[in-house]
């Protein structure tokens, strides 16, 4: 009996010991899961890193950050940052580093169970001076017959400031900056670059580059092959009346096939289209009650930028470094329109004092700079271009002026517009260039601008004098030389122009004998109708892919 009792006592003690060993977790908690972010903005003494806590292990994450050392497998008892708590993405600033030194870094996350570490990444700081930048070439994307998108990421400046960066490309290996190249700003960070005037069905080689006072460094070489000319995709944004109760439907066309963005229950129009890979972005507005709601659609799914309290409109949409920028305006309690743009849905107000009525009609981004073409209507309509919120007046002393579009090409900023209603013009870096006219005008405007190589294209309309019927004639200018797209018998306008290879595309509308606008685009002067003319329609934006 004593032996049996002794065995039972040992079993009880063993179970109690096991419970004590399991006690720290209690509910089955484990350590967090964390990953380490690739380093960026590396200088001789600093770097930017971070990580992401993807799971907390069942217990609250009380500390997170990165730790680093000149030896492998750094731990939190050494050099480390503290960057908040909980799950999610975080950014860490590494300071006090030594020049020309290799470091190892790991993200960490701590909960009640313990500290977990992410994957280890190594990096080398820049030399104090005399070094070249360190740069990564981006993957080539959005490849068409005549264009492609690439870019780079300057992760270290080599000890002196990066003064110019971009990409260079060639049909031979190891392209250099003295050949085909872009200029995409300066400094550290990621940037996007656009290659134009390529040849169909040709293999190209591209490298990112960055230049400081010590010279030019190149990233790894990427190659790509342009597509054939047999099937470019043509995307057009606009609207068409439903023909029942004259409600307008926002839509876009791909190769002539319409995609409705709204149901026809409320008036809506689409003003801008942007294509990124397989994703199609369209910006415009839809009526909600008595006000328009500024919105964009991604692959047909609507994203509202305003709530309908005040009248609002989105005028242009672009993507830059995966960020979505939309220009437009929203009303206010004082009933005035307030120019603004949205970055990833967050509004940036552009009106200086909130009392002047203003509209943002176009937006462009280069590096860290955001350019917005704005029209201020008080006391008289006048055009301005805003760079990072700082305005430059383009009116040149004229009573009336208007800015309709903006585009950045390298370090040059172009704005299309007009002054005094009778002069079409564009501005290059704030300097005005008048676009010639073929007739005596009552009204004209350049509505769009596009740069291809050294050629400057603008499109719009000219309205003839009263004796000829005040008819709007659709046209475009190439380096100031006019091409008429309509014959002046019925109203028409070329609202946008783009160039793809050797082909010139303009998009807009032309009235028919019923008085309805026919949405259309012109390819090298030949019209392609997008609607049948039974219902009123117009097209405003075009992209060739």
VEXNUVO-813955 format. One record per residue (C-alpha): x, y, z. Coordinates in pm, 1 decimal. Layout:
<nodes>
@X X; Y Y; Z Z
...
</nodes>
This chain:
<nodes>
@X 0.0; Y 0.0; Z 0.0
@X 281.9; Y 242.3; Z 83.0
@X 437.6; Y 174.6; Z -259.1
@X 107.7; Y 254.3; Z -432.0
@X 64.6; Y 576.3; Z -232.5
@X 422.0; Y 679.0; Z -312.7
@X 363.4; Y 626.1; Z -684.1
@X 42.9; Y 834.9; Z -673.6
@X 227.7; Y 1112.8; Z -489.9
@X 504.3; Y 1115.8; Z -751.6
@X 242.3; Y 1139.5; Z -1030.3
@X 72.2; Y 1435.3; Z -862.9
@X 403.1; Y 1614.5; Z -814.3
@X 494.9; Y 1546.5; Z -1178.8
@X 164.7; Y 1690.8; Z -1304.6
@X 204.9; Y 1998.7; Z -1083.7
@X 558.4; Y 2051.8; Z -1215.7
@X 433.6; Y 2026.3; Z -1573.0
@X 166.2; Y 2286.7; Z -1500.1
@X 431.1; Y 2518.7; Z -1357.4
@X 646.9; Y 2477.6; Z -1669.7
@X 350.0; Y 2570.7; Z -1889.6
@X 239.9; Y 2858.7; Z -1668.9
@X 412.2; Y 3150.4; Z -1850.9
@X 192.8; Y 3111.5; Z -2160.1
@X -126.0; Y 2994.3; Z -1995.9
@X -345.6; Y 3037.6; Z -2303.8
@X -109.0; Y 2890.5; Z -2562.9
@X 54.1; Y 3223.3; Z -2659.2
@X 374.3; Y 3224.3; Z -2867.0
@X 628.6; Y 3483.2; Z -2970.2
@X 534.5; Y 3736.8; Z -3240.3
@X 612.5; Y 3702.4; Z -3610.6
@X 812.2; Y 3985.9; Z -3766.7
@X 986.7; Y 4055.5; Z -4098.8
@X 1270.1; Y 4296.9; Z -4176.6
@X 1234.3; Y 4569.4; Z -4442.9
@X 1503.4; Y 4627.3; Z -4706.3
@X 1726.2; Y 4923.0; Z -4615.2
@X 1693.6; Y 5258.1; Z -4794.8
@X 1840.2; Y 5608.6; Z -4779.4
@X 2182.7; Y 5483.3; Z -4672.8
@X 2443.0; Y 5754.3; Z -4606.3
@X 2784.4; Y 5740.3; Z -4438.7
@X 2635.0; Y 5767.3; Z -4087.2
@X 2261.4; Y 5691.0; Z -4118.8
@X 2014.5; Y 5454.7; Z -4281.0
@X 1640.7; Y 5394.0; Z -4289.3
@X 1502.5; Y 5049.0; Z -4216.0
@X 1205.0; Y 4898.2; Z -4041.0
@X 984.9; Y 4593.0; Z -4046.9
@X 636.1; Y 4454.3; Z -4013.8
@X 481.8; Y 4266.0; Z -3721.4
@X 254.0; Y 4022.8; Z -3904.6
@X 126.5; Y 3835.2; Z -3596.1
@X 136.9; Y 3913.3; Z -3223.6
@X 146.1; Y 3550.2; Z -3105.8
@X -169.3; Y 3593.5; Z -2903.0
@X -20.0; Y 3847.4; Z -2660.9
@X 19.0; Y 4223.2; Z -2701.5
@X 338.1; Y 4338.8; Z -2872.4
@X 487.0; Y 4584.5; Z -2622.0
@X 797.9; Y 4685.6; Z -2818.3
@X 918.0; Y 4667.2; Z -3174.7
@X 1199.8; Y 4810.1; Z -3382.8
@X 1528.3; Y 4704.2; Z -3538.6
@X 1863.9; Y 4605.3; Z -3393.6
@X 2198.3; Y 4614.8; Z -3569.9
@X 2560.4; Y 4523.2; Z -3529.3
@X 2881.7; Y 4479.8; Z -3727.6
@X 2845.0; Y 4107.1; Z -3647.9
@X 2580.1; Y 3867.8; Z -3770.4
@X 2264.4; Y 3797.3; Z -3565.1
@X 2229.2; Y 4129.3; Z -3379.4
@X 2006.9; Y 4129.0; Z -3069.4
@X 1799.3; Y 4387.3; Z -2888.5
@X 2046.7; Y 4421.8; Z -2599.7
@X 2282.1; Y 4597.0; Z -2845.3
@X 2213.1; Y 4889.1; Z -3081.6
@X 1840.4; Y 4908.8; Z -3143.4
@X 1544.6; Y 5138.5; Z -3202.4
@X 1203.7; Y 5143.5; Z -3035.0
@X 928.9; Y 5210.6; Z -3286.1
@X 593.1; Y 5173.4; Z -3119.5
@X 384.8; Y 4872.2; Z -3024.1
@X 134.9; Y 4631.8; Z -3173.6
@X 114.9; Y 4467.5; Z -3517.4
@X 173.1; Y 4647.4; Z -3848.3
@X 443.7; Y 4820.5; Z -4050.5
@X 698.7; Y 5046.7; Z -3884.3
@X 994.2; Y 5258.8; Z -3998.4
@X 1321.0; Y 5285.1; Z -3809.7
@X 1599.8; Y 5544.7; Z -3824.3
@X 1952.3; Y 5409.4; Z -3774.0
@X 2201.0; Y 5674.6; Z -3662.9
@X 2557.9; Y 5695.8; Z -3538.6
@X 2689.0; Y 5454.3; Z -3802.7
@X 3046.9; Y 5445.0; Z -3927.3
@X 3135.5; Y 5519.9; Z -4290.2
@X 3236.7; Y 5235.1; Z -4524.1
@X 3122.7; Y 4971.9; Z -4274.6
@X 2912.0; Y 4658.0; Z -4324.8
@X 2624.8; Y 4619.2; Z -4077.7
@X 2373.1; Y 4345.1; Z -4007.2
@X 2017.0; Y 4434.5; Z -3913.6
@X 1711.3; Y 4246.1; Z -3790.2
@X 1364.7; Y 4365.7; Z -3699.5
@X 1238.4; Y 4254.8; Z -3358.2
@X 907.8; Y 4235.2; Z -3171.4
@X 851.0; Y 4161.6; Z -2802.8
@X 544.4; Y 4025.9; Z -2623.9
@X 490.7; Y 3854.5; Z -2287.1
@X 640.8; Y 3531.2; Z -2419.7
@X 967.5; Y 3684.5; Z -2542.0
@X 1142.7; Y 3862.2; Z -2829.0
@X 1125.7; Y 3739.0; Z -3188.5
@X 1355.3; Y 3846.1; Z -3471.3
@X 1297.6; Y 3888.9; Z -3842.6
@X 1520.5; Y 3790.6; Z -4131.0
@X 1872.7; Y 3934.7; Z -4130.8
@X 1978.8; Y 4191.9; Z -4392.5
@X 2328.6; Y 4332.6; Z -4442.1
@X 2422.5; Y 4673.5; Z -4583.4
@X 2730.4; Y 4891.3; Z -4616.9
@X 2740.1; Y 5260.7; Z -4531.5
@X 2875.6; Y 5513.6; Z -4779.4
@X 3228.7; Y 5643.9; Z -4772.9
@X 3277.0; Y 5976.2; Z -4595.6
@X 3364.6; Y 6129.6; Z -4932.6
@X 3488.4; Y 6027.1; Z -5272.1
@X 3234.3; Y 5749.3; Z -5324.8
@X 2975.9; Y 5694.0; Z -5596.7
@X 2604.8; Y 5657.9; Z -5521.8
@X 2443.3; Y 5316.8; Z -5477.0
@X 2140.2; Y 5262.0; Z -5699.8
@X 1896.5; Y 4984.3; Z -5787.1
@X 1727.9; Y 4952.7; Z -6127.6
@X 1351.4; Y 4895.0; Z -6112.0
@X 1170.3; Y 4623.2; Z -6303.9
@X 1051.3; Y 4735.0; Z -6647.5
@X 671.6; Y 4752.1; Z -6674.3
@X 387.9; Y 4886.7; Z -6891.8
@X 571.1; Y 4776.0; Z -7206.5
@X 402.8; Y 4869.2; Z -7534.2
@X 518.0; Y 4905.3; Z -7893.7
@X 665.0; Y 5250.9; Z -7836.5
@X 683.8; Y 5311.0; Z -7462.3
@X 783.7; Y 5146.1; Z -7135.1
@X 815.2; Y 5237.3; Z -6768.0
@X 1118.0; Y 5176.1; Z -6547.1
@X 1290.8; Y 5376.8; Z -6272.4
@X 1531.0; Y 5329.9; Z -5986.7
@X 1599.9; Y 5366.1; Z -5616.2
@X 1901.0; Y 5562.2; Z -5489.7
@X 1974.9; Y 5394.9; Z -5155.9
@X 2308.4; Y 5567.3; Z -5077.7
@X 2459.2; Y 5894.4; Z -5197.4
@X 2828.7; Y 5800.5; Z -5173.7
@X 2901.1; Y 6073.1; Z -4922.3
@X 2796.6; Y 6368.5; Z -5139.4
@X 2455.4; Y 6480.4; Z -5264.5
@X 2302.9; Y 6310.5; Z -5569.3
@X 2243.6; Y 6594.1; Z -5817.0
@X 2072.5; Y 6402.8; Z -6097.6
@X 1918.1; Y 6059.9; Z -6137.0
@X 1717.1; Y 5872.4; Z -6399.0
@X 1749.8; Y 5582.7; Z -6642.0
@X 1940.3; Y 5529.5; Z -6965.4
@X 1866.1; Y 5275.9; Z -7235.4
@X 2003.6; Y 5136.1; Z -7560.1
@X 1970.7; Y 4844.0; Z -7799.0
@X 2320.6; Y 4742.6; Z -7680.5
@X 2434.7; Y 4618.7; Z -7341.4
@X 2553.5; Y 4858.5; Z -7070.1
@X 2375.5; Y 5180.1; Z -7176.7
@X 2525.2; Y 5504.2; Z -7045.7
@X 2384.8; Y 5844.6; Z -6960.5
@X 2533.1; Y 6008.7; Z -7271.1
@X 2279.1; Y 5816.0; Z -7480.0
@X 1901.8; Y 5795.3; Z -7438.8
@X 1819.9; Y 5899.3; Z -7083.4
@X 1569.8; Y 6061.5; Z -6848.9
@X 1620.9; Y 6316.5; Z -6573.2
@X 1406.9; Y 6230.7; Z -6272.6
@X 1510.6; Y 6469.3; Z -5999.8
@X 1784.9; Y 6441.8; Z -5739.3
@X 1861.0; Y 6300.6; Z -5395.2
@X 1788.8; Y 5966.5; Z -5232.2
@X 1477.5; Y 5754.7; Z -5277.8
@X 1270.6; Y 5578.1; Z -5541.5
@X 1153.7; Y 5731.8; Z -5868.7
@X 967.7; Y 5631.9; Z -6184.2
@X 1083.6; Y 5694.4; Z -6541.8
@X 911.2; Y 5685.2; Z -6879.8
@X 1072.7; Y 5572.5; Z -7206.0
@X 910.8; Y 5699.1; Z -7526.2
@X 971.5; Y 5683.7; Z -7903.0
@X 1085.5; Y 5320.8; Z -7886.6
@X 1077.4; Y 5087.5; Z -8185.9
@X 829.7; Y 4795.4; Z -8194.8
@X 956.5; Y 4436.9; Z -8153.6
@X 1305.2; Y 4546.6; Z -8043.0
@X 1502.3; Y 4435.3; Z -7736.3
@X 1630.6; Y 4719.2; Z -7518.7
@X 1868.9; Y 4731.6; Z -7224.8
@X 1811.0; Y 4979.7; Z -6942.5
@X 2000.2; Y 5085.9; Z -6629.1
@X 1918.5; Y 5334.4; Z -6355.9
@X 2185.9; Y 5594.3; Z -6291.6
@X 2271.1; Y 5848.1; Z -6021.6
@X 2534.1; Y 6122.5; Z -6032.0
@X 2714.7; Y 6302.9; Z -5750.2
@X 3027.6; Y 6517.2; Z -5748.2
@X 3240.3; Y 6204.1; Z -5769.3
@X 3081.4; Y 6065.7; Z -6085.9
@X 2794.5; Y 5854.1; Z -6215.8
@X 2695.5; Y 5512.9; Z -6081.8
@X 2470.2; Y 5261.3; Z -6259.4
@X 2231.1; Y 4998.2; Z -6132.4
@X 2200.8; Y 4645.1; Z -6263.5
@X 2098.9; Y 4607.7; Z -6626.9
@X 1742.5; Y 4507.2; Z -6713.5
@X 1623.8; Y 4404.9; Z -7060.6
@X 1283.4; Y 4409.6; Z -7228.3
@X 1132.2; Y 4372.6; Z -7573.4
@X 870.9; Y 4611.1; Z -7709.1
@X 551.2; Y 4464.5; Z -7845.7
@X 458.2; Y 4454.1; Z -8212.2
@X 253.2; Y 4729.9; Z -8370.7
@X -34.4; Y 4500.9; Z -8454.9
@X -240.7; Y 4551.2; Z -8141.6
@X -191.8; Y 4867.3; Z -7934.9
@X -466.7; Y 4919.1; Z -7679.5
@X -651.6; Y 5250.2; Z -7691.4
@X -821.5; Y 5366.5; Z -7370.0
@X -1056.6; Y 5665.8; Z -7374.2
@X -1256.4; Y 5823.7; Z -7087.8
@X -1575.7; Y 6025.6; Z -7127.4
@X -1950.7; Y 6004.4; Z -7098.2
@X -2263.0; Y 5923.4; Z -7299.8
@X -2626.2; Y 6009.7; Z -7235.9
@X -2850.1; Y 5710.8; Z -7171.5
@X -3101.7; Y 5829.9; Z -7430.8
@X -3395.3; Y 5777.1; Z -7194.7
@X -3399.1; Y 6070.4; Z -6954.3
@X -3076.7; Y 6238.4; Z -7074.8
@X -2881.9; Y 6122.6; Z -6769.1
@X -2512.2; Y 6098.0; Z -6854.2
@X -2319.5; Y 5776.5; Z -6784.7
@X -1949.4; Y 5789.4; Z -6696.6
@X -1757.6; Y 5534.9; Z -6902.2
@X -1436.7; Y 5442.3; Z -7070.8
@X -1372.1; Y 5264.3; Z -7396.0
@X -1099.4; Y 5006.8; Z -7457.7
@X -1037.0; Y 4956.8; Z -7826.8
@X -1383.4; Y 5094.7; Z -7894.2
@X -1566.3; Y 4867.6; Z -7647.0
@X -1754.3; Y 5068.3; Z -7383.0
@X -1727.8; Y 4996.3; Z -7009.4
@X -1995.8; Y 5172.3; Z -6805.8
@X -1875.4; Y 5307.3; Z -6471.4
@X -2215.6; Y 5422.8; Z -6347.6
@X -2563.7; Y 5277.0; Z -6377.9
@X -2746.5; Y 5574.3; Z -6522.6
@X -2939.1; Y 5641.4; Z -6203.0
@X -2744.9; Y 5969.5; Z -6156.4
@X -2558.3; Y 6202.7; Z -6388.7
@X -2187.0; Y 6121.9; Z -6406.6
@X -1887.0; Y 6200.2; Z -6628.8
@X -1534.3; Y 6060.4; Z -6659.5
@X -1259.0; Y 6312.8; Z -6735.5
@X -930.8; Y 6122.6; Z -6707.3
@X -795.1; Y 5770.9; Z -6762.2
@X -463.2; Y 5621.1; Z -6649.0
@X -348.6; Y 5263.8; Z -6714.7
@X -94.5; Y 5083.6; Z -6495.6
@X -27.6; Y 4727.8; Z -6607.9
@X -364.4; Y 4553.9; Z -6603.0
@X -527.7; Y 4819.2; Z -6384.5
@X -744.8; Y 5093.6; Z -6535.5
@X -801.1; Y 5410.0; Z -6328.9
@X -1064.8; Y 5666.2; Z -6428.4
@X -1146.7; Y 5994.7; Z -6252.1
@X -1456.2; Y 6211.9; Z -6270.5
@X -1774.4; Y 6269.4; Z -6073.6
@X -2122.8; Y 6134.5; Z -6001.8
@X -2425.6; Y 6329.1; Z -5882.8
@X -2547.6; Y 6266.4; Z -5527.8
@X -2860.9; Y 6462.0; Z -5446.5
@X -2794.3; Y 6818.1; Z -5561.9
@X -2412.7; Y 6793.1; Z -5551.9
@X -2147.2; Y 6616.1; Z -5753.3
@X -1916.3; Y 6374.0; Z -5571.0
@X -1552.6; Y 6363.4; Z -5680.6
@X -1448.4; Y 6003.7; Z -5733.1
@X -1230.0; Y 5763.1; Z -5922.7
@X -1283.1; Y 5408.6; Z -6037.6
@X -1021.1; Y 5132.9; Z -6028.5
@X -1116.6; Y 4852.8; Z -6265.1
@X -1476.7; Y 4971.0; Z -6239.8
@X -1493.4; Y 4990.1; Z -5859.3
@X -1575.8; Y 5341.4; Z -5735.5
@X -1378.3; Y 5525.9; Z -5468.3
@X -1545.7; Y 5845.3; Z -5342.9
@X -1309.6; Y 6133.2; Z -5262.0
@X -1581.3; Y 6359.4; Z -5117.6
@X -1901.5; Y 6289.5; Z -4925.2
@X -2151.0; Y 6498.6; Z -5120.4
@X -2189.6; Y 6774.2; Z -4862.3
@X -2050.3; Y 7020.5; Z -5117.8
@X -2026.2; Y 7010.6; Z -5494.4
@X -1699.2; Y 6851.0; Z -5608.2
@X -1523.7; Y 6713.0; Z -5914.2
@X -1211.0; Y 6510.8; Z -6001.0
@X -1034.5; Y 6633.5; Z -6315.3
@X -724.4; Y 6414.6; Z -6362.1
@X -576.0; Y 6096.2; Z -6217.1
@X -217.1; Y 5969.0; Z -6232.8
@X -7.4; Y 5705.8; Z -6055.8
@X 346.8; Y 5779.6; Z -5944.2
@X 557.4; Y 5534.9; Z -5742.2
@X 237.0; Y 5342.3; Z -5661.3
@X 71.4; Y 5653.6; Z -5514.6
@X -260.9; Y 5771.6; Z -5660.5
@X -288.6; Y 6145.9; Z -5726.7
@X -617.2; Y 6309.1; Z -5829.0
@X -672.6; Y 6679.3; Z -5901.3
@X -1003.4; Y 6863.3; Z -5875.4
@X -1203.1; Y 7082.6; Z -5641.6
@X -1461.1; Y 7075.1; Z -5363.1
@X -1707.8; Y 7342.6; Z -5260.3
@X -1717.2; Y 7507.0; Z -4920.3
@X -1961.8; Y 7654.6; Z -4674.5
@X -1916.4; Y 7987.8; Z -4851.8
@X -2021.4; Y 7823.5; Z -5181.4
@X -1682.1; Y 7891.1; Z -5344.6
@X -1491.9; Y 7616.8; Z -5523.3
@X -1165.7; Y 7519.7; Z -5351.4
@X -884.7; Y 7370.9; Z -5563.0
@X -727.5; Y 7059.1; Z -5415.6
@X -569.4; Y 6728.8; Z -5494.0
@X -595.6; Y 6393.7; Z -5324.2
@X -299.6; Y 6161.5; Z -5260.4
@X -421.0; Y 5809.8; Z -5189.5
@X -757.5; Y 5958.0; Z -5092.4
@X -619.1; Y 6221.6; Z -4851.6
@X -709.5; Y 6577.2; Z -4954.9
@X -450.0; Y 6852.5; Z -4990.6
@X -611.2; Y 7197.1; Z -5004.9
@X -450.9; Y 7439.3; Z -5250.2
@X -654.5; Y 7759.3; Z -5198.4
@X -450.9; Y 8017.4; Z -5011.1
@X -724.5; Y 8169.7; Z -4798.2
@X -1038.2; Y 7966.9; Z -4864.6
@X -1228.2; Y 8263.4; Z -5006.4
@X -1108.0; Y 8264.6; Z -5366.9
@X -1297.6; Y 8030.9; Z -5596.8
@X -1049.1; Y 7796.0; Z -5764.2
@X -1026.3; Y 7468.1; Z -5955.3
@X -732.1; Y 7228.9; Z -6009.1
@X -751.3; Y 7111.4; Z -6370.5
@X -433.5; Y 6902.8; Z -6399.6
@X -159.6; Y 6737.5; Z -6194.6
@X 191.1; Y 6599.9; Z -6255.3
@X 451.0; Y 6451.5; Z -6020.6
@X 828.9; Y 6427.7; Z -6055.1
@X 1042.4; Y 6296.3; Z -5771.1
@X 910.0; Y 6460.4; Z -5455.5
@X 759.9; Y 6755.7; Z -5644.1
@X 385.7; Y 6786.9; Z -5709.1
@X 275.2; Y 7030.9; Z -5981.3
@X -87.7; Y 7138.1; Z -6011.6
@X -245.3; Y 7358.7; Z -6279.9
@X -494.9; Y 7580.5; Z -6096.9
@X -743.0; Y 7841.4; Z -6214.9
@X -840.4; Y 8112.0; Z -5967.0
@X -1164.5; Y 8295.3; Z -6045.7
@X -1133.4; Y 8593.7; Z -5812.6
@X -1125.3; Y 8877.9; Z -5893.5
@X -1091.5; Y 8764.1; Z -6258.4
@X -1003.2; Y 8420.5; Z -6398.7
@X -626.3; Y 8375.1; Z -6399.4
@X -391.9; Y 8078.7; Z -6434.2
@X -130.7; Y 7964.3; Z -6183.2
@X 97.5; Y 7664.2; Z -6152.8
@X 162.6; Y 7533.6; Z -5801.7
@X 480.8; Y 7345.6; Z -5714.3
@X 443.8; Y 7181.4; Z -5374.1
@X 176.2; Y 7440.7; Z -5290.4
@X 383.1; Y 7743.6; Z -5397.6
@X 205.2; Y 7938.7; Z -5673.7
@X 354.6; Y 8101.5; Z -5982.5
@X 115.1; Y 8335.0; Z -6164.4
@X 99.9; Y 8259.7; Z -6538.8
@X -141.7; Y 8537.8; Z -6636.2
@X 136.7; Y 8773.4; Z -6745.7
@X -77.3; Y 9076.7; Z -6674.2
@X -367.5; Y 8969.1; Z -6892.5
@X -715.9; Y 9018.5; Z -6751.1
@X -819.8; Y 8660.1; Z -6824.4
@X -606.9; Y 8349.0; Z -6847.3
@X -656.9; Y 7975.9; Z -6794.6
@X -437.8; Y 7671.9; Z -6723.5
@X -590.2; Y 7349.9; Z -6854.2
@X -315.9; Y 7085.5; Z -6824.5
@X 35.2; Y 7031.3; Z -6688.1
@X 307.8; Y 6783.1; Z -6781.3
@X 665.9; Y 6738.5; Z -6660.0
@X 937.4; Y 6628.9; Z -6901.1
@X 1273.9; Y 6589.6; Z -6729.8
@X 1335.3; Y 6919.7; Z -6552.6
@X 1089.2; Y 7113.0; Z -6772.7
@X 732.2; Y 7192.6; Z -6668.9
@X 476.7; Y 7260.8; Z -6943.1
@X 128.6; Y 7408.1; Z -6895.3
@X -137.6; Y 7434.9; Z -7168.1
@X -400.3; Y 7708.8; Z -7166.7
@X -506.3; Y 8045.3; Z -7304.3
@X -535.6; Y 8416.3; Z -7229.7
@X -799.1; Y 8676.4; Z -7314.0
@X -1013.1; Y 8398.1; Z -7472.7
@X -851.3; Y 8461.0; Z -7810.8
@X -494.5; Y 8331.5; Z -7771.7
@X -401.3; Y 7965.4; Z -7724.2
@X -67.4; Y 7917.9; Z -7557.8
@X 153.1; Y 7702.0; Z -7344.6
@X 408.4; Y 7789.7; Z -7080.2
@X 747.4; Y 7618.7; Z -7049.3
@X 894.0; Y 7677.6; Z -6704.8
@X 668.5; Y 7983.6; Z -6672.7
@X 767.8; Y 8137.2; Z -7008.2
@X 471.1; Y 8177.9; Z -7244.7
@X 468.6; Y 8055.9; Z -7605.2
@X 175.9; Y 8159.6; Z -7825.5
@X 19.9; Y 7896.0; Z -8050.1
@X -59.2; Y 8039.1; Z -8394.9
@X -409.1; Y 8069.6; Z -8539.1
@X -532.6; Y 8031.4; Z -8894.6
@X -841.6; Y 8252.6; Z -8864.4
@X -974.1; Y 8554.8; Z -8679.7
@X -1100.4; Y 8406.7; Z -8354.5
@X -1373.0; Y 8470.8; Z -8103.3
@X -1251.7; Y 8200.6; Z -7863.6
@X -969.9; Y 7944.6; Z -7844.7
@X -790.2; Y 7725.9; Z -7592.7
@X -513.6; Y 7468.9; Z -7567.1
@X -667.3; Y 7195.5; Z -7353.5
@X -384.1; Y 6942.5; Z -7347.0
@X -8.6; Y 6917.7; Z -7394.6
@X 224.4; Y 6626.0; Z -7468.0
@X 600.4; Y 6600.6; Z -7518.5
@X 760.4; Y 6338.6; Z -7744.4
@X 1134.3; Y 6371.7; Z -7779.7
@X 1194.5; Y 6731.8; Z -7883.1
@X 843.1; Y 6775.3; Z -8024.7
@X 575.4; Y 6973.6; Z -7838.4
@X 211.5; Y 6883.5; Z -7906.6
@X -95.5; Y 7072.3; Z -7789.1
@X -462.5; Y 7017.6; Z -7868.4
@X -785.2; Y 7210.4; Z -7826.5
@X -1016.4; Y 7415.1; Z -8040.7
@X -1052.5; Y 7746.7; Z -8218.5
@X -1390.6; Y 7913.3; Z -8260.5
@X -1428.4; Y 8101.2; Z -8587.0
@X -1561.8; Y 8455.7; Z -8615.5
@X -1936.0; Y 8526.0; Z -8614.6
@X -1952.1; Y 8558.9; Z -8992.9
@X -1843.4; Y 8194.7; Z -9014.8
@X -2089.2; Y 8078.8; Z -8749.3
@X -1879.0; Y 8081.5; Z -8429.1
@X -1802.6; Y 7714.7; Z -8490.5
@X -1549.9; Y 7536.7; Z -8268.9
@X -1288.0; Y 7360.1; Z -8482.9
@X -1096.3; Y 7068.0; Z -8328.7
@X -721.1; Y 7083.8; Z -8390.1
@X -375.9; Y 7012.0; Z -8259.4
@X -43.3; Y 7191.9; Z -8287.3
@X 292.8; Y 7019.0; Z -8340.5
@X 573.1; Y 7262.5; Z -8268.1
@X 328.3; Y 7540.4; Z -8349.4
@X 208.5; Y 7394.9; Z -8683.6
@X -170.5; Y 7350.1; Z -8693.4
@X -357.9; Y 7039.8; Z -8805.2
@X -736.3; Y 7078.6; Z -8825.3
@X -930.7; Y 6768.0; Z -8722.9
@X -1276.6; Y 6897.0; Z -8813.7
@X -1394.8; Y 7108.2; Z -9106.2
@X -1576.6; Y 7384.0; Z -8918.8
@X -1929.4; Y 7289.2; Z -9024.4
@X -2022.0; Y 7162.8; Z -8675.3
@X -1878.1; Y 7217.1; Z -8327.1
@X -1584.0; Y 6995.0; Z -8231.7
@X -1294.3; Y 6992.5; Z -7987.8
@X -973.8; Y 6792.3; Z -7933.8
@X -962.6; Y 6764.3; Z -7555.9
@X -637.7; Y 6566.9; Z -7529.8
@X -344.0; Y 6458.5; Z -7745.7
@X -86.6; Y 6179.9; Z -7704.6
@X 186.0; Y 6040.8; Z -7927.4
@X 275.9; Y 5673.1; Z -7952.6
@X 568.5; Y 5599.8; Z -8179.7
@X 495.5; Y 5764.4; Z -8513.5
@X 120.7; Y 5791.8; Z -8444.1
@X -58.5; Y 6102.2; Z -8317.4
@X -384.3; Y 6047.7; Z -8127.7
@X -630.2; Y 6321.9; Z -8032.9
@X -958.7; Y 6267.7; Z -7850.0
@X -1274.5; Y 6474.7; Z -7809.9
@X -1609.4; Y 6511.7; Z -7979.9
@X -1783.8; Y 6643.0; Z -8290.5
@X -2148.6; Y 6732.9; Z -8324.6
@X -2364.9; Y 6554.6; Z -8581.1
@X -2673.1; Y 6663.1; Z -8773.3
@X -2893.0; Y 6578.7; Z -8471.9
@X -2700.5; Y 6823.6; Z -8256.2
@X -2556.6; Y 6543.0; Z -8045.4
@X -2190.6; Y 6519.4; Z -7961.0
@X -2018.4; Y 6208.7; Z -8097.1
@X -1735.0; Y 6084.7; Z -7874.7
@X -1435.8; Y 6004.4; Z -8093.5
@X -1063.8; Y 6001.2; Z -8133.8
@X -848.1; Y 6083.0; Z -8432.2
@X -544.6; Y 5872.9; Z -8527.9
@X -315.4; Y 6066.6; Z -8758.0
@X -612.4; Y 6284.1; Z -8852.0
@X -856.4; Y 6000.7; Z -8927.1
@X -1162.5; Y 5994.1; Z -8703.4
@X -1275.3; Y 5680.5; Z -8516.8
@X -1623.2; Y 5717.8; Z -8365.3
@X -1683.5; Y 5570.7; Z -8019.6
@X -2057.6; Y 5642.3; Z -8009.9
@X -2326.0; Y 5627.0; Z -8278.4
@X -2454.4; Y 5981.9; Z -8238.0
@X -2803.1; Y 5888.7; Z -8119.9
@X -2720.0; Y 6017.0; Z -7771.3
@X -2502.2; Y 6308.4; Z -7666.9
@X -2144.6; Y 6205.9; Z -7575.9
@X -1792.1; Y 6341.5; Z -7534.6
@X -1444.0; Y 6200.8; Z -7471.4
@X -1181.0; Y 6383.9; Z -7262.2
@X -874.2; Y 6164.2; Z -7210.1
@X -678.6; Y 5899.6; Z -7403.6
@X -402.8; Y 5649.3; Z -7321.9
@X -221.5; Y 5421.4; Z -7569.1
@X -73.4; Y 5097.3; Z -7434.2
</nodes>
